[in-house]
Amino acid sequence: MVAPLSDTPLSPLRTIAVIGLGTMGTGITEVLAKAGREVIGIDISEAQAARSLAAVEASTARAVQRGRLTEQERTAALARVRVSTDLRTAADADLVIEVAPESYEIKQQIFRELDGLVRPETILATGTNALSVTRLAADSARPERVLGLHFFNPAPAMKLVEVVSSVLTAPTAVTAVTNLALDLGKEPVAVGDRPGFVADGLLFGYLNQAAAMYEARYASREDIDAAMRLGCGLPMGPLALLDLIGVDTARTVLEAMYAESHDRLHAPAPILKQLSEAGLTGRKSGRGFYTYDAPNSATVVPDALTPLSGAGAAPGRPVGSVGVAGSGTMASGIAEVFAKAGYDVVLAARSEEKAQTAKARIGKSLSRSVDKGRLTAETAAQILDRITPAGSYDAFADVDLALEAVAEDLEIKQQLFATLDKVCKPGAVLATTTSSLPVVACARATSRPQDVIGMHFFNPAPAMKLVEVVRTVLTADDVHATVREVCGRIKKHAVDCGDRAGFIVNALLFPYLNNAIKMVQEHYASLDDIDAAMKLGGGYPMGPFELLDVVGLDVSLAIEKVLHREFRDPGLAPAPLLEHLVAAGCLGRKTGRGFREYARR
């Protein structure tokens, strides 16, 4: 009788078999060989096994050219790799990692065959990110030795590895595989068994919402992708990322997630099925959401959906002077942006003192730019001279564009638009910077709703490149054209969207943040593990809880409520944990405590 694994100390995992030599299996093979492991790569296709070996040879050659490996290290690593089409070559492996296609039937067949081949103490790992590790383990003769080992693509570059335990997995197997991940230079995160685990569990819901947004023709694929890259600092837009992952793969993962959660946010957007069944699976087929110059190419080429720059656009209205209403950080930042672009700016607030304070804040910002060598003192002085503070909105009488950045309160904004309607000259464009309120409600507070549009800047306005340009059903074409032209002059990237809650960025970002909170609420993973997973596995500049504490939990809750009210989707209901923290006054960094505690300044 074999001793239970929990009682049996495991020898180091020196010989490792990798089953399935596609992109992921090849990447894992390279990582293991470079870390001194003996690797047996196994694939049913002899041609694929040969291609995999050639890919490892080419990749390690590039590493030598870039100074990341010596020629000696490369030679030694390649000597540790052998490939085969015979599963029996895995017989002496200490660990087997299968990265076969995402099919229970295929994976279970592999595990059943391995049961009769490998040593009793061998650990069997599945690389799945969509299927149940528990179900695979239960079908094995050695369930205590089965776990998940989820690498991220490309495996040589991505630091995150999710180590997935089922209820049957022995702790010593988890320890052995975790130690291996550390030896490989990876950052292992221990998670339980549910579809998508942490990183993909959060990522794929977001990708699905982006696909649905595009399918509804709310915004173009280019604008959705640009919005998330520039508004959130993500390395890729969601639709480009779906093409990279594979539209069919994303659909499979989402089907598994929806089967578990029954959350409509995980129900695959119909366009994913349509593209998959048409063979338009992304980069690997040469076409998905975008069109590529060849299968497996990263080069996007124009197609019938590619927007023609400026084609057929209405001429805009002339804009020489700009009025900015407000005295907070956003108003100051926007005024600075326009003044830097050469516009004369009237910065108006409810009192002369508030307006002067806001101008002084801009002066400090410009001084910091001078200190960093980004501006000369003379240029900074010229920029500041273009800004005229005013204690009354009457000062907007001659501006061509009046833009409000006051409190995110509909009643306050409507009162301000009623005032702008009276003081601004005919033909002036009236814009709101709201991030969550209906632009049309501001427009209806005026007698000229055709002149009203949304210009959602991101904070800090001088640094962030994105502006969401929000048309209502009443906005005139030349008003939209004017704002697009102005965005170009102030060196911002404009994306077009309609007047609905969250626009592009917040409508995709906040459900993702809310789902992260639910993971903690359900004790599935820790704050630190979730933040690490999204930074290391998704390339996010900040983890969700870092970001929530920066944005402010009260602000986040308000946006979640607006989204839930607008779309009536139960999956968008704010997580109770978020509501409880806000009720307790734990609002994030600004109060010294949110999801984490911060030192008081």
C-alpha positions as CSV (number, residue, x, y, z in Angstrom):
1,M,0.0,0.0,0.0
2,V,1.3,3.5,-0.9
3,A,1.7,5.9,2.0
4,P,-0.6,8.9,1.9
5,L,1.2,11.8,0.1
6,S,0.6,14.1,3.1
7,D,2.8,11.8,5.1
8,T,5.5,11.3,2.4
9,P,8.3,13.9,2.0
10,L,8.7,14.7,-1.6
11,S,12.0,14.7,-3.4
12,P,12.8,17.8,-5.5
13,L,11.0,17.9,-8.8
14,R,13.9,17.3,-11.1
15,T,12.4,15.5,-14.1
16,I,9.3,17.1,-15.5
17,A,7.1,16.0,-18.4
18,V,5.1,18.6,-20.3
19,I,2.1,17.1,-22.3
20,G,0.9,19.3,-25.1
21,L,3.5,21.4,-27.0
22,G,1.4,24.3,-28.2
23,T,2.4,27.9,-27.4
24,M,1.9,27.4,-23.6
25,G,3.5,24.0,-23.4
26,T,6.5,25.2,-25.4
27,G,6.9,28.2,-23.1
28,I,6.7,26.1,-20.0
29,T,9.3,23.7,-21.5
30,E,11.7,26.6,-22.0
31,V,11.2,28.0,-18.5
32,L,11.9,24.5,-16.9
33,A,15.0,23.8,-19.0
34,K,16.5,27.2,-18.3
35,A,16.0,26.6,-14.6
36,G,18.0,23.3,-14.7
37,R,15.1,20.8,-14.9
38,E,15.2,17.7,-17.2
39,V,12.2,18.2,-19.5
40,I,10.3,15.6,-21.6
41,G,8.0,17.4,-24.1
42,I,5.2,15.2,-25.4
43,D,2.7,15.9,-28.1
44,I,0.6,13.5,-30.3
45,S,1.9,15.3,-33.4
46,E,5.5,14.6,-34.4
47,A,5.5,17.8,-36.5
48,Q,4.3,19.9,-33.5
49,A,6.9,18.3,-31.2
50,A,9.6,19.3,-33.8
51,R,8.1,22.8,-34.1
52,S,8.1,23.2,-30.3
53,L,11.8,22.2,-30.0
54,A,12.7,24.6,-32.8
55,A,10.8,27.4,-31.0
56,V,12.7,26.8,-27.8
57,E,16.0,26.8,-29.8
58,A,15.0,30.1,-31.4
59,S,13.8,31.7,-28.2
60,T,16.9,30.8,-26.3
61,A,19.1,32.1,-29.2
62,R,17.3,35.5,-28.9
63,A,17.9,35.4,-25.1
64,V,21.7,35.0,-25.8
65,Q,21.6,38.0,-28.3
66,R,19.9,40.1,-25.7
67,G,22.4,39.1,-23.0
68,R,19.9,37.3,-20.8
69,L,21.6,33.9,-21.3
70,T,25.2,32.9,-22.1
71,E,25.9,30.5,-25.0
72,Q,27.0,27.9,-22.4
73,E,23.7,28.3,-20.5
74,R,21.8,27.9,-23.7
75,T,23.6,24.8,-24.7
76,A,23.1,23.2,-21.3
77,A,19.4,24.1,-21.3
78,L,18.8,22.6,-24.7
79,A,20.6,19.5,-23.7
80,R,18.0,19.0,-20.9
81,V,15.1,19.0,-23.4
82,R,13.9,16.0,-25.4
83,V,10.6,15.6,-27.2
84,S,8.5,12.6,-28.0
85,T,5.1,11.5,-29.2
86,D,5.0,8.5,-26.7
87,L,3.2,9.2,-23.4
88,R,5.3,6.3,-21.9
89,T,8.4,8.6,-21.9
90,A,6.7,10.4,-18.9
91,A,7.1,7.2,-16.7
92,D,10.1,8.5,-14.8
93,A,8.9,12.1,-14.3
94,D,8.6,13.6,-10.8
95,L,5.9,16.0,-12.1
96,V,3.7,15.9,-15.2
97,I,2.2,19.1,-16.4
98,E,-0.6,18.7,-19.0
99,V,-1.5,21.6,-21.2
100,A,-3.7,19.7,-23.7
101,P,-6.8,21.4,-25.3
102,E,-9.5,22.5,-22.8
103,S,-11.6,19.4,-23.0
104,Y,-12.6,17.1,-20.1
105,E,-12.6,14.1,-22.4
106,I,-9.0,14.8,-23.6
107,K,-7.6,15.6,-20.2
108,Q,-9.2,12.7,-18.4
109,Q,-7.9,10.3,-21.1
110,I,-4.4,11.6,-20.5
111,F,-4.7,11.3,-16.7
112,R,-6.1,7.8,-16.9
113,E,-3.2,6.7,-19.1
114,L,-0.7,8.4,-16.8
115,D,-2.1,6.6,-13.8
116,G,-0.9,3.3,-15.3
117,L,2.5,4.7,-16.3
118,V,4.0,7.0,-13.7
119,R,5.5,6.3,-10.2
120,P,3.1,6.4,-7.2
121,E,4.7,9.6,-5.9
122,T,4.5,11.5,-9.2
123,I,2.5,14.7,-9.1
124,L,0.0,15.3,-11.9
125,A,-0.7,19.0,-12.7
126,T,-3.2,20.4,-15.2
127,G,-2.7,23.7,-16.8
128,T,-6.4,24.3,-17.3
129,N,-7.9,27.8,-16.6
130,A,-11.4,26.8,-17.4
131,L,-12.1,23.3,-16.2
132,S,-12.6,21.9,-12.8
133,V,-9.4,20.6,-11.2
134,T,-11.6,18.7,-8.7
135,R,-13.4,16.8,-11.5
136,L,-10.1,15.9,-13.1
137,A,-8.7,14.7,-9.8
138,A,-11.7,12.7,-8.9
139,D,-11.4,10.7,-12.1
140,S,-7.8,9.9,-11.3
141,A,-6.5,6.9,-9.3
142,R,-4.4,9.3,-7.3
143,P,-6.6,12.4,-6.6
144,E,-4.4,13.5,-3.7
145,R,-1.6,14.0,-6.2
146,V,-3.6,16.1,-8.7
147,L,-3.6,19.9,-8.7
148,G,-3.7,22.8,-11.1
149,L,-0.6,24.7,-12.2
150,H,-1.7,27.7,-14.3
151,F,1.0,29.6,-16.1
152,F,0.3,32.8,-18.0
153,N,1.2,33.5,-21.7
154,P,4.0,34.0,-22.6
155,A,5.3,31.6,-19.9
156,P,8.9,32.8,-20.1
157,A,8.0,36.4,-19.5
158,M,4.9,36.3,-17.1
159,K,5.8,36.0,-13.5
160,L,2.5,34.7,-12.1
161,V,1.7,31.0,-11.5
162,E,-1.6,30.0,-9.9
163,V,-1.3,26.9,-7.8
164,V,-4.8,25.4,-7.7
165,S,-5.8,22.9,-5.0
166,S,-8.9,20.8,-5.0
167,V,-10.5,19.5,-1.8
168,L,-8.6,16.3,-2.5
169,T,-5.1,17.7,-3.0
170,A,-2.5,16.8,-0.4
171,P,-0.7,19.8,1.2
172,T,2.8,18.3,0.4
173,A,1.9,18.3,-3.3
174,V,1.0,22.0,-3.1
175,T,4.2,22.7,-1.2
176,A,6.4,20.8,-3.7
177,V,4.9,22.6,-6.7
178,T,5.0,26.0,-5.0
179,N,8.7,25.5,-4.3
180,L,9.2,24.6,-7.9
181,A,7.5,27.8,-9.0
182,L,9.8,29.8,-6.8
183,D,12.8,28.0,-8.2
184,L,11.6,29.0,-11.6
185,G,11.7,32.7,-10.6
186,K,7.9,32.9,-10.6
187,E,5.5,34.3,-8.0
188,P,3.1,31.5,-7.0
189,V,-0.4,32.4,-5.8
190,A,-2.4,29.6,-4.0
191,V,-6.0,29.5,-5.0
192,G,-9.0,27.2,-4.7
193,D,-10.7,25.4,-7.6
194,R,-13.2,27.5,-9.5
195,P,-13.3,28.4,-13.2
196,G,-10.9,31.2,-14.1
197,F,-9.2,31.0,-10.7
198,V,-8.2,34.6,-9.7
199,A,-6.7,36.4,-12.7
200,D,-8.8,34.9,-15.4
201,G,-11.8,34.9,-13.2
202,L,-11.6,38.7,-13.1
203,L,-10.1,39.2,-16.5
204,F,-12.6,37.2,-18.6
205,G,-15.7,38.9,-17.1
206,Y,-14.2,42.3,-18.2
207,L,-13.3,41.0,-21.6
208,N,-16.8,39.6,-22.1
209,Q,-18.3,43.0,-21.2
210,A,-16.1,44.7,-23.7
211,A,-17.2,42.3,-26.4
212,A,-20.8,42.9,-25.5
213,M,-20.2,46.7,-25.6
214,Y,-18.7,46.4,-29.1
215,E,-21.5,44.1,-30.2
216,A,-24.1,46.6,-29.1
217,R,-22.3,49.2,-31.3
218,Y,-21.9,51.5,-28.3
219,A,-18.3,52.3,-29.3
220,S,-15.9,51.2,-32.0
221,R,-13.3,48.4,-31.3
222,E,-10.5,51.0,-31.7
223,D,-12.1,53.4,-29.2
224,I,-12.9,50.7,-26.6
225,D,-9.3,49.4,-26.8
226,A,-7.8,52.9,-26.7
227,A,-10.0,53.9,-23.7
228,M,-8.9,51.0,-21.6
229,R,-5.2,51.4,-22.5
230,L,-5.1,55.2,-21.9
231,G,-7.7,55.5,-19.2
232,C,-6.5,52.5,-17.1
233,G,-2.8,52.1,-18.2
234,L,-3.4,48.6,-19.4
235,P,-0.9,47.0,-21.8
236,M,-3.6,46.0,-24.3
237,G,-7.2,46.9,-25.0
238,P,-9.7,44.1,-24.3
239,L,-10.7,43.3,-27.9
240,A,-7.0,43.1,-29.0
241,L,-6.4,40.8,-25.9
242,L,-9.3,38.6,-26.9
243,D,-7.7,38.2,-30.3
244,L,-4.4,37.3,-28.7
245,I,-5.9,34.8,-26.3
246,G,-8.2,33.3,-28.9
247,V,-11.9,34.1,-29.2
248,D,-12.8,30.4,-29.0
249,T,-10.6,30.0,-25.9
250,A,-12.3,32.9,-24.2
251,R,-15.7,31.5,-25.1
252,T,-14.8,28.2,-23.5
253,V,-13.5,29.8,-20.3
254,L,-16.7,32.0,-20.0
255,E,-19.0,29.0,-20.6
256,A,-17.2,27.2,-17.7
257,M,-17.4,30.4,-15.5
258,Y,-21.1,30.9,-16.3
259,A,-21.9,27.2,-15.5
260,E,-20.5,27.8,-12.0
261,S,-21.6,31.3,-11.2
262,H,-24.9,31.8,-13.3
263,D,-23.8,35.4,-13.3
264,R,-25.0,37.1,-16.5
265,L,-21.8,39.0,-16.8
266,H,-20.1,35.6,-17.4
267,A,-22.6,34.5,-20.1
268,P,-20.5,34.7,-23.3
269,A,-21.5,37.6,-25.5
270,P,-23.1,36.2,-28.6
271,I,-20.4,37.7,-30.8
272,L,-17.9,35.3,-29.3
273,K,-19.9,32.4,-30.6
274,Q,-20.4,34.0,-34.0
275,L,-16.7,34.7,-34.5
276,S,-15.7,31.2,-33.1
277,E,-18.1,29.3,-35.3
278,A,-17.0,31.3,-38.4
279,G,-13.3,30.4,-37.6
280,L,-12.5,34.0,-36.8
281,T,-10.6,33.1,-33.6
282,G,-8.2,36.0,-33.4
283,R,-4.5,36.2,-34.3
284,K,-4.0,32.5,-34.7
285,S,-6.5,32.5,-37.7
286,G,-5.5,35.9,-39.0
287,R,-8.9,37.5,-38.1
288,G,-11.0,38.1,-35.0
289,F,-12.2,41.4,-33.8
290,Y,-9.3,42.8,-35.9
291,T,-7.8,41.6,-39.2
292,Y,-4.1,40.6,-39.2
293,D,-1.7,40.4,-42.1
294,A,-1.3,36.7,-41.7
295,P,-2.3,33.9,-39.2
296,N,-0.3,34.1,-35.9
297,S,0.8,37.7,-36.8
298,A,0.5,40.7,-34.4
299,T,0.3,43.2,-37.3
300,V,-3.2,44.7,-37.6
301,V,-4.2,45.7,-41.2
302,P,-7.1,47.9,-42.2
303,D,-10.4,46.3,-43.0
304,A,-13.9,47.3,-43.7
305,L,-14.4,48.4,-40.1
306,T,-11.3,50.5,-39.8
307,P,-12.4,54.2,-39.3
308,L,-11.4,56.7,-42.0
309,S,-9.7,59.6,-40.2
310,G,-11.9,62.7,-40.5
311,A,-13.9,61.3,-43.4
312,G,-17.3,63.0,-43.7
313,A,-16.9,64.9,-40.4
314,A,-18.9,68.1,-40.1
315,P,-16.8,71.3,-39.8
316,G,-16.4,72.4,-36.2
317,R,-17.0,75.8,-34.6
318,P,-14.0,78.1,-34.0
319,V,-12.7,78.0,-30.4
320,G,-10.2,80.6,-29.3
321,S,-11.2,81.0,-25.6
322,V,-12.3,78.5,-23.0
323,G,-14.2,78.8,-19.7
324,V,-13.6,76.2,-17.0
325,A,-16.1,76.2,-14.1
326,G,-14.9,74.8,-10.8
327,S,-12.1,75.2,-8.3
328,G,-11.0,71.6,-7.5
329,T,-8.2,69.4,-8.7
330,M,-10.0,68.4,-12.0
331,A,-10.9,72.0,-12.9
332,S,-7.4,73.2,-12.2
333,G,-5.9,70.4,-14.2
334,I,-8.2,71.0,-17.2
335,A,-7.5,74.8,-17.1
336,E,-3.8,74.0,-17.2
337,V,-4.2,71.6,-20.2
338,F,-6.0,74.3,-22.2
339,A,-3.6,77.1,-21.3
340,K,-0.6,74.9,-22.2
341,A,-2.2,74.4,-25.6
342,G,-2.4,78.2,-26.2
343,Y,-6.0,78.9,-25.3
344,D,-7.1,81.9,-23.2
345,V,-8.8,80.4,-20.2
346,V,-11.3,81.9,-17.8
347,L,-11.2,79.9,-14.6
348,A,-14.4,80.7,-12.7
349,A,-15.5,79.5,-9.3
350,R,-18.2,80.5,-6.7
351,S,-15.9,83.1,-5.3
352,E,-12.8,85.1,-6.4
353,E,-10.9,83.6,-3.5
354,K,-11.6,80.0,-4.7
355,A,-10.7,80.9,-8.3
356,Q,-7.4,82.5,-7.1
357,T,-6.6,79.3,-5.1
358,A,-7.2,77.2,-8.1
359,K,-4.9,79.3,-10.2
360,A,-2.2,79.1,-7.5
361,R,-2.5,75.3,-7.7
362,I,-1.8,75.5,-11.4
363,G,1.2,77.7,-10.7
364,K,2.6,75.0,-8.3
365,S,2.0,72.3,-11.0
366,L,3.9,74.4,-13.6
367,S,6.7,75.0,-11.1
368,R,7.1,71.3,-10.7
369,S,7.4,70.9,-14.4
370,V,10.1,73.6,-14.5
371,D,12.0,71.8,-11.7
372,K,11.8,68.6,-13.7
373,G,13.1,70.3,-16.9
374,R,9.9,69.9,-18.8
375,L,9.2,73.6,-19.1
376,T,11.3,76.7,-19.0
377,A,10.4,79.3,-16.3
378,E,9.5,81.8,-19.1
379,T,7.1,79.3,-20.8
380,A,5.5,78.4,-17.4
381,A,4.9,82.2,-16.7
382,Q,3.3,82.6,-20.2
383,I,1.0,79.6,-19.6
384,L,-0.1,81.0,-16.2
385,D,-0.7,84.5,-17.7
386,R,-3.3,82.9,-20.1
387,I,-5.5,81.9,-17.1
388,T,-7.9,84.6,-15.7
389,P,-9.5,83.7,-12.4
390,A,-13.1,84.9,-11.9
391,G,-15.5,84.8,-9.0
392,S,-18.6,84.8,-11.2
393,Y,-19.8,82.7,-14.2
394,D,-20.7,86.0,-15.9
395,A,-17.0,86.0,-17.0
396,F,-17.9,83.3,-19.5
397,A,-19.9,85.8,-21.7
398,D,-17.4,85.7,-24.5
399,V,-15.9,82.1,-24.3
400,D,-16.3,79.7,-27.3
401,L,-16.3,76.6,-25.1
402,A,-17.6,76.5,-21.5
403,L,-16.6,73.3,-19.6
404,E,-17.8,72.5,-16.1
405,A,-15.9,70.5,-13.5
406,V,-17.9,71.0,-10.4
407,A,-19.2,68.5,-7.9
408,E,-20.6,65.2,-9.2
409,D,-24.2,66.1,-8.2
410,L,-26.8,66.3,-10.9
411,E,-28.8,69.1,-9.2
412,I,-25.6,71.2,-8.9
413,K,-24.7,70.6,-12.5
414,Q,-28.2,71.4,-13.8
415,Q,-28.2,74.7,-11.9
416,L,-24.8,75.5,-13.4
417,F,-26.0,74.7,-17.0
418,A,-29.0,76.9,-16.5
419,T,-26.6,79.7,-15.6
420,L,-24.3,79.0,-18.5
421,D,-27.4,79.1,-20.8
422,K,-28.0,82.6,-19.7
423,V,-24.4,84.0,-19.7
424,C,-22.7,82.2,-22.7
425,K,-23.1,83.7,-26.1
426,P,-25.1,81.9,-28.8
427,G,-23.1,79.2,-30.5
428,A,-20.8,78.5,-27.5
429,V,-20.2,74.8,-26.9
430,L,-21.3,73.8,-23.3
431,A,-19.5,70.7,-22.0
432,T,-19.7,68.6,-18.8
433,T,-16.9,66.5,-17.4
434,T,-19.2,64.1,-15.5
435,S,-18.0,60.5,-15.2
436,S,-21.3,59.0,-14.3
437,L,-24.3,61.3,-14.7
438,P,-26.5,61.6,-17.8
439,V,-25.2,64.3,-20.1
440,V,-28.7,64.8,-21.6
441,A,-30.0,65.8,-18.1
442,C,-27.5,68.7,-18.1
443,A,-28.5,69.5,-21.7
444,R,-32.2,69.7,-20.9
445,A,-31.4,72.3,-18.2
446,T,-30.6,74.7,-21.1
447,S,-32.6,76.2,-24.0
448,R,-29.9,74.8,-26.4
449,P,-29.5,71.1,-25.8
450,Q,-27.9,70.7,-29.2
451,D,-24.9,72.7,-28.0
452,V,-24.2,70.4,-25.0
453,I,-21.8,67.5,-24.9
454,G,-19.7,65.4,-22.5
455,M,-15.9,65.7,-22.2
456,H,-14.8,63.2,-19.6
457,F,-11.2,64.0,-18.7
458,F,-9.2,61.5,-16.4
459,N,-7.3,62.5,-13.3
460,P,-4.7,64.0,-13.3
461,A,-5.9,65.9,-16.4
462,P,-2.4,67.2,-17.4
463,A,-0.9,63.6,-17.5
464,M,-3.8,61.4,-18.7
465,K,-4.2,61.3,-22.5
466,L,-7.8,60.1,-22.7
467,V,-11.0,62.1,-23.1
468,E,-14.3,60.4,-23.5
469,V,-16.5,62.5,-25.9
470,V,-20.1,61.8,-25.0
471,R,-22.8,62.7,-27.5
472,T,-26.4,62.8,-26.5
473,V,-29.3,62.1,-28.9
474,L,-29.6,65.9,-29.1
475,T,-26.0,66.9,-29.7
476,A,-25.3,68.7,-33.0
477,D,-22.8,67.2,-35.4
478,D,-20.7,70.4,-35.5
479,V,-20.5,70.5,-31.7
480,H,-19.2,66.9,-31.7
481,A,-16.7,67.9,-34.5
482,T,-15.6,71.0,-32.5
483,V,-14.8,68.9,-29.4
484,R,-12.9,66.3,-31.5
485,E,-10.8,69.1,-33.0
486,V,-10.2,70.7,-29.6
487,C,-9.0,67.4,-28.2
488,G,-6.5,67.2,-31.0
489,R,-5.2,70.7,-30.2
490,I,-4.8,69.9,-26.5
491,K,-3.0,66.7,-27.4
492,K,-5.6,64.3,-26.0
493,H,-6.9,61.1,-27.5
494,A,-10.6,61.4,-28.0
495,V,-12.9,58.3,-28.0
496,D,-16.6,58.5,-28.9
497,C,-19.3,57.0,-26.9
498,G,-23.0,57.4,-26.2
499,D,-24.7,58.9,-23.2
500,R,-25.1,56.0,-20.8
501,A,-23.8,55.2,-17.3
502,G,-20.1,54.7,-17.0
503,F,-19.4,55.5,-20.7
504,I,-16.6,53.2,-21.8
505,V,-13.9,53.1,-19.0
506,N,-16.0,53.1,-15.9
507,A,-18.6,50.7,-17.4
508,L,-15.8,48.1,-17.9
509,L,-13.6,48.9,-14.9
510,F,-16.0,49.0,-12.0
511,P,-17.7,45.6,-12.5
512,Y,-14.2,44.1,-12.6
513,L,-13.4,45.9,-9.3
514,N,-16.7,44.8,-7.8
515,N,-16.0,41.2,-8.7
516,A,-12.6,41.4,-7.0
517,I,-14.4,42.6,-3.8
518,K,-16.7,39.6,-4.1
519,M,-13.7,37.2,-4.2
520,V,-12.5,38.6,-0.9
521,Q,-16.0,38.6,0.6
522,E,-16.3,34.9,-0.3
523,H,-12.9,34.1,1.2
524,Y,-11.7,32.8,-2.1
525,A,-8.4,34.7,-2.1
526,S,-6.7,37.4,-0.2
527,L,-6.3,41.1,-1.1
528,D,-2.6,40.6,-1.6
529,D,-3.0,37.5,-3.8
530,I,-5.7,39.2,-6.0
531,D,-3.6,42.4,-6.4
532,A,-0.5,40.3,-7.2
533,A,-2.5,38.1,-9.7
534,M,-3.8,41.1,-11.7
535,K,-0.4,42.9,-11.8
536,L,1.6,39.8,-12.6
537,G,-0.9,37.9,-14.7
538,G,-2.8,40.7,-16.3
539,G,-0.2,43.4,-16.6
540,Y,-2.3,45.9,-14.7
541,P,-0.4,48.9,-13.2
542,M,-2.3,48.5,-9.9
543,G,-4.2,45.7,-8.3
544,P,-7.9,46.2,-7.8
545,F,-7.7,46.9,-4.1
546,E,-4.8,49.4,-4.5
547,L,-6.9,51.1,-7.2
548,L,-10.1,51.1,-5.1
549,D,-8.2,52.7,-2.2
550,V,-6.8,55.4,-4.5
551,V,-10.1,56.2,-6.2
552,G,-12.0,56.2,-2.9
553,L,-14.4,53.6,-1.8
554,D,-17.3,56.2,-1.6
555,V,-16.7,57.3,-5.2
556,S,-16.4,53.6,-6.3
557,L,-19.7,52.7,-4.5
558,A,-21.5,55.7,-6.1
559,I,-20.4,54.6,-9.6
560,E,-21.4,51.0,-8.9
561,K,-24.9,52.2,-7.8
562,V,-25.3,54.2,-11.0
563,L,-24.3,51.2,-13.2
564,H,-26.6,48.9,-11.3
565,R,-29.5,51.4,-11.6
566,E,-28.9,51.9,-15.3
567,F,-28.4,48.3,-16.5
568,R,-30.5,46.5,-13.8
569,D,-28.2,43.5,-13.9
570,P,-28.0,41.7,-10.5
571,G,-24.3,41.0,-11.2
572,L,-23.6,44.8,-11.0
573,A,-25.1,45.2,-7.5
574,P,-22.4,46.6,-5.3
575,A,-20.7,44.0,-3.1
576,P,-21.9,44.3,0.5
577,L,-18.3,44.5,1.8
578,L,-17.9,47.7,-0.2
579,E,-21.1,49.2,1.3
580,H,-20.0,48.2,4.8
581,L,-16.6,49.8,4.5
582,V,-18.1,53.0,3.2
583,A,-20.7,53.0,6.0
584,A,-17.8,52.6,8.5
585,G,-16.0,55.7,7.0
586,C,-13.2,53.5,5.6
587,L,-12.9,55.3,2.3
588,G,-9.4,54.5,1.2
589,R,-6.2,56.5,1.3
590,K,-7.9,59.8,1.9
591,T,-9.2,58.5,5.3
592,G,-6.1,56.4,6.1
593,R,-8.1,53.2,5.9
594,G,-10.0,51.4,3.1
595,F,-9.2,47.8,2.2
596,R,-5.8,48.4,3.7
597,E,-4.5,50.8,6.4
598,Y,-2.2,53.8,5.5
599,A,0.0,55.9,7.6
600,R,-1.5,59.3,8.3
601,R,0.2,62.2,6.6
